[in-house]
């Protein structure tokens, strides 16, 4: 038969009346658009009810002709109208390559139904279309078209050739294309079995037909011709009755129903009905058109032979032998392929004998270690045959890895050569773990991993086996050390710690390290040689743990604590650990350049694969218990905006441009409700009295501002008036006093605990903001003095946000570990301490806390400059090298600081980082994008965890309100005799302060109750001579008319909290000797 699926390959006079070209065909394609390619898909059209089991779509790269993806189809085609329908195969972003050229093959079993291409033609290398030249569809996508466009077939008909490809238009995936109409589906009937010769007189001859289509067949539209092979003449024409032949049904035409079982149409003559060949043929017509022909015992003249005639002989010595299609009903339009000699089964499934067993895995193979070699690339390239045991099965369509890892059962014992290799089979499901497999394909490097691609043969050997995982430990001795284990089953016996989970939500991966989490070098060693050496060591002490796919935004996210998937209630925190991980060591990406090629251990779908996370760093049940009378906190809010980038030009955008492009944070009201609920919970639970915030929307202080919104929500929860904020613009009289960036710093406080006093001060000078560059870099700093309610004790808080390391400044990165913009931050730090020393609040209060995100680690230049100005790094003082508030690139340190003047340091009673953010995976935040509907619920809780990427810093203080005690001990309390001579008097000022061991002692004045009396002894004009603050020459004289003379010596003592005491001591000169 000339099956409708492949009619396009046949001569015109043998075309079916039913359809032009394949009836199951590629109907719509989207492979390219502007920006990241999204929504890519291939649509298949065909008769409704067509079973797609065994069908597949194979993607070919046009540059090398190789297969890069294979995806199995399943189910049946639905009826969308006219007896036809479509199914859609979708791909992840950039799943379809962008041409010049690339191709798509539609395959049934192993038969290529179509091999189409776009942006040119090419010849396939390997796979089902091996050696075939693709057919260019003639239209393409430029890469500048809109997301949602596609290439489509239009027209009217039932087969592929009835339609025409048109250029980009809005896609119609899942429905018929625009301008496409399907007609009625016609039946497909084949000649399925013939018995034309028996012993002696032929008394039991028959022809069997089968309906292999998707709709019933009215046989009155068909007729059979029996053709003599000598001249190609018809010697008998057989019309068929008006019988409806069901889908899959058989119809038998026989010479005698008495001698043929299940005969449906008994015709004459009763004997010698069908000629005996050498050659002869049977032809089947539909509505006058030849649709199937079977030539036996040679080739009958055209058009009565499909391919080559069946060289089979219906053995006349057997009463039960004939020629049958094997497999039953299958038509490749090759008589000599489709028909075999078999026992006859008229009216039933053909008795196709199973093929003889094939001896497997007999080809000589090349050892995998020989292919791998001892270098970074394959030692052998080109076509090879390898054999080994499957140690990792990652088969299946994308986002699976589309292949499996094969390892030599017995390696070569050379530690420099890997015994494992990846086999890329394009998504086919061919093997299972533990099976011994022989593979023939092309050895090559793909993304720097050695693999076998363009696979032509995968044979399952009659054996299973196992291998022992090789032990690997961290740190490794060199960056290329793991190359020798690429593709092998490995075991990490150590306890490994979660040192990064930034990409856990996007790619399902975690970075692990040995001994502990990795520390940020410049947090604990000086920049330069020490930091670079520590960084080099860190680089050797990390491995990626990945799931079994290259999927983005997986659901579920496999890696959570205690063997359960990640959720809002089952997190995976930094410092949690896993011991004894076993898996396959791969060198791949995660499916996107955002997580590029790297060594990864994949325990899932690996032989004896194992990973289990233990909780080493449990979530804090509450904020650290408050130790002081007051708590000052800084929080990075990670873009708290109540204006959204909603993509609507008719709604307001964000400051300063008024455009959506300046908006950050939540992208919808729904997301914002989730964000503020978490933020408010964290602020309330922090028990803070003063909160310095970083990264809040810079939209003023009005009723619709983000700052007012936040305070309103806090007061809704805590009670009216519980919180207030500093309106910086009103207090300073400056518009946009805190700058014109999209974000700013801010300050909240509890009026019941503290009262703002003095000037609200802003450091927004060019010197500070630009940091030496021509353009602004740092956000302006805010300083406010507060007075404790009830004691009157005062202190100053400064909130800051210095330039990040993520973008370049005018001075290039010194490559000493401090990152970009270090000089800008250093200049700002110096300007900040000088400004605070100049009493910007006008209170005279020297006690100050510098807080906020300084974007500098503990031993970097800006922090050391602040310490050089007399400040104490409180986190270092209280927590040493273990302090952290932030993780970047898997390395932990703190950019969020609390630095105190000497006086303020003495008033600090506790300092804590509240680890509610940095330890938590970012996917547990409020965002909804890139999450499934289920994950929007399961990964969110309205609690304090993961409101930001920075931890809050909590400083508990007991502000000093007690003035120093003073005692003055004088060397002389009286001067006698009044002989007009100087007496040297010394003062010993004894001070006691509750906190300050060295308060400031100042001489205020030395006064006399009588005026100077002219020149005295020694011709000195002054009765009082101050030699220093504690030594004085006082003249022993007094007026004869007075009661005596008093000298009064007054001191002022100031502690570092600014508390002041005054005290006066007196020296008396009596009038007479009556003492």
Buried (B, 14 or more C-beta within 10 A) or exposed (E): BBBBBBBBEBEEEBBBBBBBBBBBBBBBBBBBBEEEBBBBBBBBBBBBBBEBEEBBBBBBBBEBBBBBBBBBBEEBBEEBEBBBBBBBBEBBBBBBBBBEBBBBBBBBEEBBBBBBBBBBBBBBBBBBBBEBEBEBBEBBBBEEBEEBBBBBBBBEBBBBBBBBBBBBBEBBBBBBBEBBBBBEBBBBBBBBBBBBBBEEEBBBBBBBBBBBBBBBBBBEBBBBBBBBBEEBEEEBEBEBEEBEBEBBBBBBBBBBBEBBBBBBBBBEEBBBBBBBBEBBBBBBBBEEEBBBBBBBBBBBBEBBBBBEBBBBBBBBEBBEBBBBBBEBBBBBBBBBBBBBBBEBBBBBBBBBEEEEEEEBBEEEBBBBBBBBBEEEEBBBEEBBBBBBBBBBBBBBBBBBBBBBBBBBBEBBEEEEBBBBBBBBBBBBBBBEBBBBBBBBBBBBEBEBBBBBBBBBEBBBBEEEBBBEBBEBEBBBEEEEEBBBBBBBBBBBEBBBBBBBBBBBBBBBBBBBBBEBBBBBBBBBBBBBEBBBEBBEEBEBBBBBBBBBBBBBBBBBBBBBBEEBBBBBEBBBBBBBBBBEBBBBBBBBBBBBEEBEBBBBBBBBBBBBBBBEBEBBBEBBEEBBEBBBBBBBBBBBBBBBBBBBBBEEEEEBBBBBEEEBEBBBBBBBEEBBEBBBBBBBBBBBBBBBBBBBBBBBBBBBBEEEBBBBBBBBBBBEBBEEEBBBBBBBBEBBEEEBBBBEBBBBBBBBBBEEBBBBBBBBBBBBEEBBBBBBBEEBBBBBBBBBBBBBBEBEBBBBBBBBBBBBBEEEBBBEBBEBBBBBBBBBBBBBBBBBBEBBEEBBBEBEBBBBBBBBBBBBBBBBBBBBBBBEBBBBBBBBBBBEEEBBBBBBEBBBBBBBBBBBBBBBBBBBBBBBBBBBBBBBBBBBBBBBEEBBEEBBEBBBBEBBBBBBBBBBBBBBBBBBBBBBEBEBEBBBEBBBEBEBBBBEBEBEBEBEBBBBEEBBBBBEEBEBBBEBBEEBEEEBEEBBBBEEBBEBBBBBBBBEEEEBBBBEBBBBBBBBBBBBBEBBBBBBBBBEEEE
